[in-house]
Amino acid sequence: MTIVTRFAPSPTGYLHIGSLRTVLYNYLYAKKNNGKFMLRIEDTDRARYVDGSIENLLQVLASVGLIPDEGPNNPGEKWPYLQSERLEKYQEHIKTLLDTDMAYHCFCSSDRLEELRAEQTGLGLPTRYDGKCRHLSQEEIQEKLSTGWVHTIRLKVPKNKKVVFEDTIRGKIEVDTKDIDDQVLIKSDGFPTYHFAVVIDDYLMWVTDIIRGDEWIPSTPKHILLYEAFGWDKPIFSHVPPLVGADRKKLSKRTGDVSVERFLENGYFPEALLNYISLLGWNPKTTQEIFSLGSLIEVFKLEDVHKSGAVFDTERLDWFNSKYMANYETDTLYNKLITYLKRYDADFATQIESHPKEYNIKILQELKTRIKKLSDYKEFTTFFYGEIQKLDMWLFLNPKMKILSAEDVQDSLEMALSLLSDSSLDLVSLENIKDTFITAISASQKKNGQVLWPVRVALSMEKFSPGALELIYILGREKSIQRIQKVLNDIS
């Protein structure tokens, strides 16, 4: 038997970071077992449909490298993959349930149902349908249908029955049917409810393993009753815990922007994002933390997923991303940076590419261990790609470095200018620049910081930046001399 997993979202918004982890677990489990991972869109709730959300979902999944084996973009034999295109299948199967007395027509108006719920709530009772239409005769049903009564179709939940299933993560779960409502299967508009359509689709698409969030545990007995009503073998269920914030509350759109697209826009690598979220609630039974998608497939086991929610920590994600940043070859990282900027900041990408690639590579090589995500690059490089800020004398003064006056600054900058003006100084090698400056500073009986601090500030005019000698190496002789001379002119 081929293992088949699926992700079946409703197109009611953008992909949530918690949903991405669910996609990842479905993908990993399928690939681990040489199976298939499918994408299905559950779009029968037209009132909540959001334009563009399907396209966004497909784009995000492609961006992070979780490509379904079958889905709207790459159909296979189980098409179509949008529920709105499968309505005929639901009508066929609801007829089967009606013919076998496993479902019934319900003609109760929305007003009556609202009054019933209000009454039950007032008495402190669970809100569920009271079965008023469950025992209508065939004559009553046909009369109402022939006169055009608005109706739904409900599942006839068996009485005095235990629904038992084994959850891979949660273990044995048992529910009494007295606690299960006669759920609506077909709405008054003729569209199936989620609970009906999901079972029909999973069966017809040969889904063997359903991996989804634990908020669906209460719905699972309803689904199992439908499998049993049709006489079908039920799939294996695995319900993963939620992602929570620092306050231990479930992450939602109300607690911050947690769409996957926003994380990509903020400059996180897809591979770092997948690596981090894979470990939220899953224990690989090793001290290893950095996993490629391929290595995750090798070690992933559903039974190692925790039962409790996992805290999503952006600082921890930053750490993972910085590890990937530092480990990439600089040329590879540069290509990723340009690709990212062309998508999210095209003007800055054009500005960067107007400079020689060698210059950009030098900057990136210096910054790759300093920045945490690609979006940081612009903030840290303003003085590399544009004019530096106006002279701020307070940035130069540093008692710890024994720079107490404009005269101290001037003295140090003149020394640096003299060294840079010597054409024999080879600026191609950072090591050579360091040797030349450190030797000259030592001979002048100054401390390194006394010279290098004001040089660093003169070249960047920033409180924080790479070191003076690294800046000289990146900027080159001409630009370094120009900036130092400008400061000297301003303070003289």
N, C-alpha and C positions, 0 to 999 in steps of 0.2 A: 504494500500500500504506500502510495506517495503522500508524504506529509504536505498539507496545504494550509497555510495561514493567510490571514487577510487583515487589512486595515480598512474600515468602512465608515469614514467620517460623514457628517452632514455638512453641506456647504453653507454654513451659517456664520462664517468668520474666517480668520486666518489661523494657521496651524500653531497651536499652543506648544510650549516647550515640553509640557507633560505628555502631550499627544505624540510628540516626536520620539520620546522614550518608548512609548507603546509601539510605534512603528518600528523602532530599532529592535526591540525584543522580538517582534513578529518576524522581522527580517533575519535576525541572527538564528532564531530557532529553526526557521525553514532551511537556511543555508547549512546549518550544522548537521541537519538530517537529510541533506541532498533533496530537499523538497522545493516547493514553490511558494512565493509570496505574492499575494494579489491585492490590488486596490479596487475598491468598489465605492461608488458615491451614493449615499442614501439621501436623495433629494426630493422625497415625497412631501416633506413639510414645506410647501411653497410659501407660506406666510413668513417664514424665517430665512428664506433663501437670500444670500448676499451675492450680488453681481461681482464677478471677478474672483471669487474665493476658490473655485475649482482650478482656474488657471494659476492662481498663486500657490495652491497646494502642489500642483504638478511641478511648478518651477522650483519650489523649495526642496521637494524630494530629490529632484535632479541635482540641485546645488550641493546637497549633503551626500549625494552618492547612494541613496537608498532607492534604487530603481526597481519597481515591481516587475515580476515576470509576466504578469498580465494586468491590464488596466485600460482606462480610456485612451491612453496614448499608444499602447501596444497590445491591441486586442488579440485574444486567442479563441479557443473553442467555446469558452464559457460566456461570451458576450451576450447581450450588452452589459455594460458596467455601471450604468446610471439607472437607479430604481425607476425613475419616471419613464424609462423605455422598456420596463419589464411588467407593466400593469396587466397584460394578458395572462402572464404566468400566475399572478396572484388571484385573478378571477377564476382560473382553472382549479386552483387548490382550495379556494374558499367554498367552491361548489362541492368538492369532495367532503369537506367537513360538515356542510349542511346536509348532504345526502346520508352521512353516517351518524347524524344526530350528535355531532361533537361541537356544533356551533348553532347559534340561533339569531333570528332577527330581533332587533330591539327598536321599538317605536317610541320610546320615552323622549319627550322634548327636552331641550336644554334647560328650560325653566324648571321642569320637574326635577331634573338631576341636580340643579343648583339648590333647590329647596331641600332635597334629600341630604345633600352634603352639609347644608347649614344646620339641619336638624341633628344629624349625627355628631357634628362638631359641638353643638350646644350640649349634647348628652355625654360628651367626652368619649365617643365611640370612633373607631377607625372609619374613615370615609371610603365606602365602597358601594358598588351597585347592589340593590336589594333583590335582584332576580325577578322583578315584576313581569318581564316579557319571556322569561325562561320556559314557562309552561303554557304558552298560547297554543291553541289547537291549530291544525293545518288550515282549517276553514277561516279562522280569525286572521291568520297570517296572510293567506291569499287575498282575503277581502281588503286588508290594509294595503297590500302591495298593488292591487288592481286599482285602488283609488288614489295612488300616488303618495302615500304617507312617507315622510322623510324618515329614514331609518339608518341604523348602523348594524353591524354583525358582530356578535360577541362569542368568545370561547365559552363552552359549557364546561366549567372546571369541575372535575369529579369531586364528589363528597367523600369525607372520611378516608383520605388517602395521604400517605407520606411521600413527598418528593425528595429523593436522596441523590446526591451526586458527590463525587470526589474531585475537589479542586486541587490542582497540582501544587499550589502555593498555600492555600488555606486549610487543606485537609478535607475531612468529611463535613458536608453541610446538609442539614435536614430541615425541611419546612412542611408544615401541615397545610393541606389545601384549604382548610377553614380560614387561613390567613391570606389566601390568594383571591383576588377579585376576578369576576368574569370580565376579563379585559376585552376592550374593543379591538377587533381585528381589521375590519373595514369601516372607514369613516363615512359620514353621510355624503361626502363628495365623491365617494367611490374609490378614493385612494386608500392604500393599506396603511395601518399604523406601523410604527417602527418594529414593534414586537412581532408582528406577523411577517412583515417583509424580510426581516433579518433572518428568520428561521428558514423561510422558503429559499432565499438566496444562498445562504450558507450550505444548505443541502444540495441544491442544484449545481452549485459551484464546487462541490466535493470538498468543502472545508473540513479538515480533520481536527484542527486545534484552534480554539478561540482564545486569544490572549488580549485582554482588555482591562480597563481600569476597574478597581474594586467597587466603584459606584454602581456597577451593573450586577453585583451579586444579588440584590433583591429581585431583579428581573429574570435571573437565570431559571428559577423554578417555572416561571411562566413559559419560557422557551422550551424547557424540557417537556412540559405537558403537551406542547404542540408537536414535538418530535414523537412523543408516544401516541398522540392522536392519529398521526399519519403512519405509525408503525415503522418509523425510521430509527436507525442507530444514531444516538446523540454523539456529538463531538466531545473532545476533552476540553475542559474549561480551566483557565488559569487567570486569576484576577490579581493584577499588580497593584501595589499601594500607591497613593498619590504623592506628588511632590508638594512639599510645604515650604512656607517662608520661615524666617527666623522666629516669627510669632507662633509657629506650629500650625498655622492655618493654611488650608489648601491654597495653592497658587491659583489665582484667577485673574481675569483682565481687570478686575476691580482693585487688585493689590499691586498693580504696576503693569508695564508693558512687557508681557512675557511671550510675545509672538516670536517664532523662529526667525522670521524675516528681519525683525528688529535686531536680533543678535548678530545676524549676518551683516546687516547694515552698520552695526557698531564695530565691525572689524574682527569678529571672532572667526577662527578657521573652522570650517565644517568638521574636520577630523578631530579638532580639539573639543568641539561641542559634543560630538558623538561619544568621544572617549570619556568626557566628564559625566554626562548623563547616564552612560551605561553603568557607572559605579554607584549611582544614586539608588540604593535599595537592592543592589545585587553584589554579592561577595564572590570574587574570583578565586578565593582560597589561596591567595598569594600576596606577597608584599609589592609585587609589580603594580605600577599605576599607569604607565604609558602603554596603550594598546592601539595598534592599527585595527582597521575594520576586519582585516583578515585574521589577526590574532584573536580578536573578540569572538569571531565565529568558531575558532578552535576550542576556546575554553568556556563558552557560554553554556549554562545549564539553568533551566527554569526553576528547578527545585532549590537553587541557591538564591532565589529572589526572596527578600525579606517580607514579612507580613506588615510591618509598620511603615509609616510614611518617611520619606527621606527629605532632609533640608536642602533646598537649593540655595547655594551660597555663591554670589557673583564674584567675591574675592577669590574663592577656590577655583572658579572657572577662569579667572584672570591668570592664576598660577599655571593651570594647564595650558592656556593659550601661550603664555610667555615661554613655556618649555618647548612647545612646537616652534615658536618664533626663533629661539636661540639655536635649535637643532637643524633648521633648514640650511642648506647651502645658500650663500647669499644670492647667487644668480637665480635660484629657484624662488627664493623669497621675493626678489625684485619682480619677477614675473607675476607672482601672486598679488603683490602690492599694486602693480599697474592694472591688472585685471579688476581688482577690487575698486580702485579709484575710477576707472572708466565707467563702472556701473553706478557708483554712488557719488562721485565728485569729479565729473568729467573735466571741468575747468582746471582743477589742480593737477589732474593727470597730464593735461596738455602742457601746463607750466613745467612740470617735472621733465617731460620728454623733450622740452626745448633745450635742456642742458645735456651735455655729453653723458652717455650711459656710465662711463667710468667714474664721473663725478658723483652720480646718483648711487652707484654701488659703494663707493667709499663712505658716503653718508649712512647708508643702510647697514653696512658692516659695523660701523661704530654704534649705531642705535639699536641693533637687533637684540642686544641683551639689556637694553634700558627701557624699551617700550613693551607694553603688555598686549596690545592689539593693533591692528592696522590703522584704525582711526586715530591712534595717538601720533602717527607719523607727521601729520600736518602741523600739529601743535608744537612738536619738538624741532621743526625744521624751518620756521619762518625766516630766520636769519640766514639760512643757506640759500633760499630761493628769492629773497627780496631784500630791500634795504633794511638795515638795522634801525632800532629805535633811536630817538634823539639822546644825546648825552645825558646820563644820569650819574652825577658824581658820587652819589651815595652808594652806588653799586661797587664802585672801586675801593672805597675806604673799608678797611678790614683790620681792626686792631690785632686780631689773632695772627694775621699775616704780617703785622708791623707795617701796614700801609695806612698812614695817619694824615696825609696831606696830598694836595695836588702835585707838590714837588716830588713826593715819593712815587706817585703814579708816573709822572713825566720821566723820571730817572729810569724806571723799569722799562717803559715803552721805548725809550731811546735805545736802550741796550738791545731789545728785541729787534728794533728796526735796523740797527747796525748789522746784526747777525743775518737778518733776512736779505739785506742789500748786498751781501757777499755772494757773488755769483758762483763761487766754488761750493756753496752749501747745496748738497743734493737733497731736494725735497721729495724725491720719488720714494724714498724709504723712510717710514716712520721711525724706525730704530736709529737711523742716521740723524734725524731731526732731534730726537731725544738725547743722543750722545753729545751733539754739538751744543745744545742749550744747557744741559746739566753741567757739562764741563765748563762752559763760560760763566755760568752762575756761581759755580764753586770757586772759580778763579777770582771772582769779584767779591768773594767773602760774603755773599748774600745767601739767604735761605731760598729754596726753590719757590715757595709760595710768594715771596716778595716780588718776584718777577712774573711768575706764571699766572697769578691771580689777576693782575691788571691786564695782562695780555689776553687772557680768556674773556674778560669783560669787554675789552676793546673790540674783540672779534665777533662777539655775539650780542653784547649789550643785554644779557639776560642774567637773572639771578642764578639760574641753573642751566648748565649746558655741558657738552663734552669738554674734556680738558684742553688747555691752550695748545699743546703740541699736536693733539689729534685734530684740532680745528685748523692749524697751520697746514697739516698734511692734507686735509680735505679741501680747504679753500685755495691752496696753492700760493705761490710767492706773490703774484701781482695783487690779488684780492686782499691778502693778509697785510701787505705793505700799505695798500690804499686805506684800509680801515684803521690801522694803527696811526697812520699819518693824519687822518681826519680827526681822531681824538686828540692828538698832540696839537693840532691847529686850534681846536675848540678850547683847550684848557690853557693855552699859552697867553 
